[in-house]
Amino acid sequence: MVFYFTSSVVPSAYTIYMGKDKYENEDLIKYGWPEDIWFHVDKLSSAHVYLRLHKGQTMDDIPKEVLIDCAHLVKANSIQGCKMSSVNVVYTPWTNLKKTADMDVGQIGFHRQKDVKMLTVEKKVNEILNRLEKTKTERFPDLAAEQEARDREERNEKKAQIQEMKRKEKEEMKKKKEMEELRNYSSLMKAENMSSNQEGYDSDDFM
C-alpha cells in the first residue's frame, strides 16, 4: 500500500507519497521516477517520503513551503523523530539513491553525497499535518507499470524531438541550397551582362 498526499500550499499543487512499511519502501526505491525527490529523517528510522516534481523542475526549484510539508510528514512518521523537539531531514533526487544487495530492507545509500541536502524541523506543526492528512488516499499502484509508462512517454517525447530537429535541419539545408542556387544564378546573369556589354564595346571600337 502507498499513501498519497497533496501539497497545495502553492498555486501548482504537488504530489507527495510514501510506502506503508519498509517493504513498500523497497518497491518505491526500485520503481521511482527521475522527477522524484526522496526525504528521510537523518540518522533515525522514518518513513521514506517522496515528492514528485513537475516536469522540467530540479531539486533547487522546490518551493520552501512544499519542502516544509515534506519534512513535517517525514518527522511525523518517525517513531523516534516524532517525539523529538527537532530533527534533521535529508533529501536528494531519487536518481541519487544507491541500493546494493548487502543492504537490509529499507536501507539506502547515495551515489553522490554532495547531492544530499538537509533541513531542520524545529517542532511539530499540527496545522501542516492536519492539512496534509485531509488529502491522504490509500492506493495499491502497479509501480513497475507506472515507471514503464513514464519511461515510454519520455522515449516518445525524445523521438519526437529528434524528428523535429531533423525536420528543421532538412528545412535549413533546403533554404541554404535555394539561397546558393539564387546566388549562382545572380552571378551567372551578371557575367552574361558583362560579356554582352563587352562585346558591344568591341563592336564600337572596330567601327
SERO-4910 file (N, C-alpha, C, O; in steps of 0.05 Angstrom, whole numbers):
BEGIN
 pado doro    nc1    nc2    nc3   cac1   cac2   cac3    cc1    cc2    cc3    oc1    oc2    oc3
  Met    A     17    -24      0      0      0      0     17     25      0     38     26     13
  Val    A      9     45    -15     23     70    -16      3     92     -9    -20     93    -18
  Phe    A     13    111      9     -4    133     17      4    158      0     27    164     -4
  Tyr    A    -17    171    -10    -12    195    -27    -24    220    -13    -45    218      0
  Phe    A     -9    242    -15    -18    267     -3    -15    289    -25      0    286    -44
  Thr    A    -30    310    -21    -28    333    -39    -19    358    -24    -32    366     -5
  Ser    A      3    370    -32     12    395    -21      3    417    -39     12    421    -61
  Ser    A    -16    433    -28    -28    454    -45    -22    482    -33    -38    500    -34
  Val    A      1    484    -20      9    510     -8     19    530    -29     22    553    -23
  Val    A     23    520    -53     30    538    -76      9    534    -98     -4    513    -98
  Pro    A      7    552   -117    -14    550   -138    -13    524   -153    -34    512   -159
  Ser    A     11    514   -160     13    489   -174     18    467   -154     41    463   -145
  Ala    A     -3    451   -148     -1    431   -126     20    409   -133     25    403   -156
  Tyr    A     30    397   -111     50    375   -114     39    349   -101     23    350    -82
  Thr    A     47    327   -112     40    301   -101     63    291    -83     86    291    -91
  Ile    A     56    282    -59     75    270    -41     65    242    -35     41    237    -32
  Tyr    A     83    223    -33     74    196    -27     95    180    -11    119    188    -10
  Met    A     86    159      3    104    143     19     92    115     22     68    111     21
  Gly    A    110     96     26    101     68     30     91     63     58     98     77     76
  Lys    A     74     43     60     62     36     86     83     25    105     83     31    129
  Asp    A    102     10     95    123     -2    112    149     -4     96    150      5     73
  Lys    A    169    -17    107    195    -19     94    195    -35     69    212    -32     51
  Tyr    A    176    -53     66    175    -70     42    164    -54     19    174    -56     -4
  Glu    A    144    -37     24    134    -19      3    156      1     -4    159      9    -27
  Asn    A    171      9     16    193     28     11    214     16     -8    225     30    -25
  Glu    A    218    -10     -6    236    -23    -25    227    -20    -54    243    -15    -72
  Asp    A    201    -24    -58    189    -21    -85    191      8    -94    197     13   -118
  Leu    A    187     27    -76    189     55    -83    218     63    -91    222     78   -110
  Ile    A    237     51    -77    265     55    -84    271     45   -112    285     57   -128
  Lys    A    260     22   -118    265      8   -144    250     21   -167    261     24   -189
  Tyr    A    225     30   -162    209     39   -184    202     69   -183    181     77   -192
  Gly    A    221     84   -173    217    113   -172    220    126   -200    226    113   -219
  Trp    A    215    152   -201    217    168   -225    240    188   -222    246    196   -200
  Pro    A    252    196   -244    273    216   -243    263    243   -231    278    259   -221
  Glu    A    236    247   -233    224    271   -222    220    270   -192    211    289   -180
  Asp    A    227    247   -179    221    244   -151    244    254   -133    268    250   -140
  Ile    A    237    266   -111    257    274    -90    250    258    -65    228    257    -56
  Trp    A    271    245    -54    268    227    -31    274    243     -5    293    258     -4
  Phe    A    258    238     16    261    251     42    263    230     64    249    209     62
  His    A    279    235     84    282    216    106    294    231    130    310    250    127
  Val    A    286    223    154    298    235    178    327    226    180    333    202    177
  Asp    A    346    244    185    374    238    185    381    221    210    374    229    233
  Lys    A    394    199    205    405    182    227    384    169    245    390    159    266
  Leu    A    359    170    236    337    157    251    319    141    232    319    146    208
  Ser    A    305    121    243    286    107    227    262    125    221    252    138    239
  Ser    A    253    124    196    229    140    189    217    130    163    229    113    150
  Ala    A    194    141    157    182    135    131    200    146    109    215    165    113
  His    A    198    134     85    212    144     61    190    160     47    172    149     36
  Val    A    193    186     46    174    204     34    185    213      7    208    221      5
  Tyr    A    168    214    -13    176    222    -40    159    246    -49    134    246    -45
  Leu    A    172    265    -61    158    288    -73    162    286   -103    185    283   -113
  Arg    A    140    287   -118    142    286   -147    143    314   -159    123    329   -157
  Leu    A    165    321   -171    168    347   -183    152    350   -208    145    330   -221
  His    A    146    375   -216    134    379   -242    155    376   -263    179    380   -258
  Lys    A    147    369   -287    165    364   -309    183    388   -314    174    411   -315
  Gly    A    209    382   -316    228    404   -322    240    416   -297    259    432   -299
  Gln    A    229    409   -273    240    421   -249    263    405   -238    267    381   -244
  Thr    A    279    418   -221    301    405   -207    296    408   -177    278    423   -169
  Met    A    313    396   -161    310    398   -132    312    427   -122    299    434   -103
  Asp    A    327    443   -136    330    471   -129    305    488   -134    302    510   -124
  Asp    A    286    477   -149    261    491   -156    239    486   -136    217    498   -139
  Ile    A    244    469   -116    222    462    -97    215    487    -80    233    498    -67
  Pro    A    190    495    -80    183    518    -63    188    511    -33    184    488    -25
  Lys    A    196    531    -18    203    527     10    179    515     25    183    498     42
  Glu    A    155    524     19    131    515     33    126    485     28    117    471     46
  Val    A    133    475      4    130    447     -2    151    430     12    145    408     21
  Leu    A    175    441     13    197    428     28    188    423     57    193    402     69
  Ile    A    177    444     69    168    443     97    147    422    100    147    407    120
  Asp    A    128    420     81    107    399     83    120    371     83    112    355    100
  Cys    A    138    366     66    151    340     64    167    334     89    166    312    100
  Ala    A    181    354     99    197    350    123    180    343    148    187    326    164
  His    A    157    357    151    139    351    173    127    324    171    122    310    191
  Leu    A    121    316    146    109    289    142    129    267    149    121    247    161
  Val    A    154    272    143    175    252    150    178    250    180    179    228    191
  Lys    A    180    273    193    183    274    222    160    260    236    164    245    255
  Ala    A    136    266    227    112    255    239    111    224    236     98    211    252
  Asn    A    124    214    216    124    185    211    150    172    218    159    153    205
  Ser    A    163    183    238    187    171    250    181    164    279    174    183    295
  Ile    A    183    139    287    176    131    315    192    147    335    180    156    355
  Gln    A    217    151    330    234    167    349    231    197    343    229    214    361
  Gly    A    233    204    317    233    232    309    208    247    317    210    271    323
  Cys    A    185    234    317    160    248    323    159    257    353    144    274    360
  Lys    A    176    245    370    177    251    398    198    272    404    199    283    427
  Met    A    215    278    385    237    297    389    228    326    383    211    330    366
  Ser    A    240    345    397    234    373    392    242    382    365    229    399    352
  Ser    A    265    372    355    274    379    328    290    356    316    303    341    330
  Val    A    288    353    289    304    333    275    314    345    250    304    365    240
  Asn    A    335    333    239    345    340    213    334    321    192    332    297    197
  Val    A    325    332    170    314    316    148    332    318    124    339    341    115
  Val    A    340    296    113    357    296     89    339    291     64    319    277     66
  Tyr    A    347    303     42    332    298     17    351    299     -7    371    313     -7
  Thr    A    344    283    -27    361    281    -51    344    270    -74    323    257    -69
  Pro    A    353    274    -99    338    262   -121    337    231   -120    356    219   -110
  Trp    A    315    220   -129    313    191   -130    336    178   -145    346    156   -138
  Thr    A    346    191   -166    368    181   -182    394    179   -166    412    165   -175
  Asn    A    395    192   -143    420    191   -127    419    169   -106    438    164    -92
  Leu    A    396    155   -104    394    133    -84    410    109    -94    409    101   -117
  Lys    A    424     97    -75    441     74    -81    432     50    -64    432     51    -40
  Lys    A    425     28    -78    416      4    -64    433    -19    -73    435    -25    -97
  Thr    A    447    -33    -54    463    -56    -61    452    -81    -48    436    -79    -29
  Ala    A    461   -104    -57    450   -129    -48    455   -135    -19    440   -149     -6
  Asp    A    476   -123     -8    483   -129     20    468   -111     40    471   -114     64
  Met    A    452    -92     30    437    -74     48    412    -87     58    399   -104     44
  Asp    A    404    -80     83    379    -91     94    355    -78     80    357    -58     66
  Val    A    332    -90     85    307    -80     74    302    -51     85    303    -47    109
  Gly    A    297    -33     67    293     -5     75    318     12     78    316     36     81
  Gln    A    341     -1     77    366     14     79    374     25     52    370     12     31
  Ile    A    386     48     52    394     61     27    420     77     31    427     85     53
  Gly    A    434     80      8    458     97      8    455    117    -15    434    120    -27
  Phe    A    477    131    -20    477    152    -41    500    148    -60    522    140    -52
  His    A    496    155    -85    517    155   -104    536    179   -100    560    177   -102
  Arg    A    524    202    -95    539    227    -91    530    242    -66    507    252    -66
  Gln    A    546    243    -46    539    256    -21    534    285    -25    517    297    -11
  Lys    A    547    297    -44    544    326    -49    516    333    -59    508    357    -57
  Asp    A    501    314    -69    474    318    -79    453    314    -57    429    315    -63
  Val    A    462    310    -32    444    307    -10    442    333      6    462    344     14
  Lys    A    417    343      9    413    368     24    399    362     51    388    340     55
  Met    A    400    381     69    388    377     95    373    402    104    381    425     98
  Leu    A    351    398    118    337    420    131    328    410    159    325    386    164
  Thr    A    323    429    177    316    423    204    287    429    209    277    450    202
  Val    A    273    410    222    246    414    231    247    419    261    253    401    276
  Glu    A    240    443    269    243    451    296    222    439    315    228    429    336
  Lys    A    197    439    305    176    429    322    152    420    305    150    427    282
  Lys    A    135    405    317    111    395    304     91    417    299     86    433    317
  Val    A     81    419    274     61    439    268     35    424    259     33    414    237
  Asn    A     16    423    277     -8    408    272    -24    418    248    -37    402    234
  Glu    A    -23    444    244    -37    455    221    -28    443    194    -44    438    177
  Ile    A     -1    439    192     10    428    167      1    398    165     -8    390    144
  Leu    A      4    383    186     -2    355    186    -32    350    181    -39    332    167
  Asn    A    -49    366    194    -78    363    190    -86    369    161   -103    355    150
  Arg    A    -73    390    150    -79    397    122    -72    374    103    -87    367     85
  Leu    A    -48    362    107    -39    340     90    -56    315     95    -62    301     76
  Glu    A    -63    310    120    -79    286    126   -106    287    112   -117    265    105
  Lys    A   -118    310    108   -144    313     95   -142    304     66   -162    297     53
  Thr    A   -118    305     54   -115    298     26   -106    269     22   -103    260      0
  Lys    A   -102    255     44    -90    228     43   -108    208     30   -132    206     35
  Thr    A    -96    192     11   -111    170     -1    -93    145      0    -68    147      0
  Glu    A   -106    122      0    -91     97      0    -95     82    -26   -117     79    -36
  Arg    A    -73     74    -38    -74     60    -64    -56     36    -65    -38     33    -48
  Phe    A    -61     19    -84    -44     -5    -89    -34     -3   -118    -42    -19   -135
  Pro    A    -16     16   -124     -8     20   -151     10     -1   -162     25    -14   -147
  Asp    A     10     -5   -188     29    -23   -201     53     -5   -208     55      7   -230
  Leu    A     72     -3   -189     94     16   -192    112     10   -216    121     28   -230
  Ala    A    116    -16   -222    132    -23   -245    119    -14   -271    133     -3   -289
  Ala    A     93    -18   -273     78     -9   -297     78     21   -300     81     32   -322
  Glu    A     75     35   -278     76     65   -278    103     75   -287    105     94   -303
  Gln    A    124     62   -277    151     71   -285    156     66   -315    167     83   -328
  Glu    A    146     43   -325    150     36   -353    134     56   -370    144     64   -391
  Ala    A    110     63   -362     93     81   -377    106    109   -378    106    122   -399
  Arg    A    118    117   -356    132    143   -355    156    143   -373    161    162   -388
  Asp    A    172    121   -372    196    119   -388    189    117   -418    203    129   -435
  Arg    A    167    104   -424    158    102   -452    150    129   -463    156    137   -485
  Glu    A    136    145   -446    128    172   -453    152    189   -459    153    205   -478
  Glu    A    173    186   -442    197    202   -446    211    194   -472    222    210   -486
  Arg    A    212    167   -477    224    158   -502    210    169   -526    223    178   -546
  Asn    A    183    170   -525    167    180   -547    172    210   -551    174    220   -573
  Glu    A    175    224   -528    180    253   -530    207    259   -542    210    276   -559
  Lys    A    227    243   -534    254    246   -545    254    240   -575    267    253   -591
  Lys    A    239    219   -582    238    211   -610    225    234   -627    234    240   -649
  Ala    A    204    246   -616    190    268   -629    209    292   -632    209    306   -652
  Gln    A    225    297   -611    244    319   -611    265    315   -632    272    334   -646
  Ile    A    275    290   -634    295    284   -654    284    288   -682    297    299   -700
  Gln    A    259    278   -687    246    281   -713    242    310   -720    246    318   -743
  Glu    A    234    326   -700    230    355   -705    257    368   -711    258    386   -728
  Met    A    278    360   -697    305    371   -702    314    364   -731    325    381   -745
  Lys    A    309    340   -739    317    331   -766    301    346   -787    312    354   -808
  Arg    A    275    351   -781    258    366   -800    269    394   -803    270    405   -826
  Lys    A    276    407   -781    286    434   -782    313    435   -797    319    454   -812
  Glu    A    330    415   -792    356    414   -806    352    411   -836    366    423   -852
  Lys    A    333    394   -843    327    390   -871    316    416   -884    323    422   -907
  Glu    A    299    430   -869    289    456   -878    311    476   -882    312    490   -902
  Glu    A    329    477   -863    352    495   -864    370    489   -888    379    507   -902
  Met    A    375    463   -893    391    455   -915    378    462   -942    391    471   -961
  Lys    A    352    459   -943    337    466   -967    338    496   -972    343    504   -995
  Lys    A    335    512   -951    337    541   -954    365    550   -962    369    567   -979
  Lys    A    385    536   -950    412    543   -957    418    536   -986    432    552  -1000
  Lys    A    408    514   -995    412    506  -1023    398    525  -1042    410    532  -1063
  Glu    A    374    533  -1035    359    553  -1051    374    579  -1053    375    592  -1074
  Met    A    385    588  -1030    400    614  -1030    425    612  -1047    432    630  -1061
  Glu    A    438    588  -1045    462    584  -1060    456    584  -1090    471    596  -1106
  Glu    A    434    571  -1098    426    570  -1126    419    598  -1136    425    605  -1159
  Leu    A    406    614  -1118    399    641  -1125    424    658  -1129    425    674  -1148
  Arg    A    443    655  -1112    468    670  -1114    483    662  -1140    493    679  -1154
  Asn    A    483    636  -1146    497    626  -1170    482    638  -1195    495    645  -1215
  Tyr    A    456    638  -1194    440    648  -1216    445    678  -1221    448    688  -1243
  Ser    A    447    693  -1198    452    722  -1200    480    727  -1211    484    745  -1228
  Ser    A    499    711  -1202    526    714  -1212    528    708  -1242    542    722  -1257
  Leu    A    513    688  -1250    513    680  -1278    501    702  -1295    512    709  -1316
  Met    A    479    713  -1286    466    734  -1300    484    759  -1303    485    772  -1324
  Lys    A    498    765  -1281    516    788  -1282    539    783  -1301    547    801  -1316
  Ala    A    549    758  -1302    571    751  -1320    562    753  -1349    577    763  -1366
  Glu    A    537    745  -1354    526    746  -1382    523    775  -1390    529    782  -1413
  Asn    A    514    792  -1372    511    821  -1378    537    834  -1384    540    849  -1403
  Met    A    557    827  -1367    584    838  -1372    595    829  -1399    607    845  -1413
  Ser    A    591    804  -1406    600    794  -1431    586    807  -1454    599    814  -1474
  Ser    A    560    812  -1451    545    825  -1473    554    854  -1476    556    863  -1499
  Asn    A    559    868  -1454    568    895  -1455    595    898  -1468    601    916  -1484
  Gln    A    613    878  -1461    640    879  -1471    640    875  -1501    655    888  -1516
  Glu    A    622    857  -1510    620    852  -1539    611    877  -1553    620    883  -1576
  Gly    A    593    892  -1541    583    917  -1554    605    937  -1557    607    950  -1578
  Tyr    A    622    940  -1536    644    959  -1537    664    951  -1559    674    968  -1574
  Asp    A    669    924  -1561    687    915  -1582    677    923  -1610    692    931  -1627
  Ser    A    651    920  -1613    639    926  -1639    642    956  -1646    647    963  -1669
  Asp    A    638    973  -1625    640   1002  -1629    669   1009  -1636    674   1026  -1654
  Asp    A    688    997  -1622    716   1003  -1627    724    995  -1655    739   1009  -1668
  Phe    A    714    973  -1664    721    963  -1690    713    983  -1712    727    988  -1731
  Met    A    688    993  -1707    677   1012  -1726    692   1039  -1724    686   1057  -1739
***
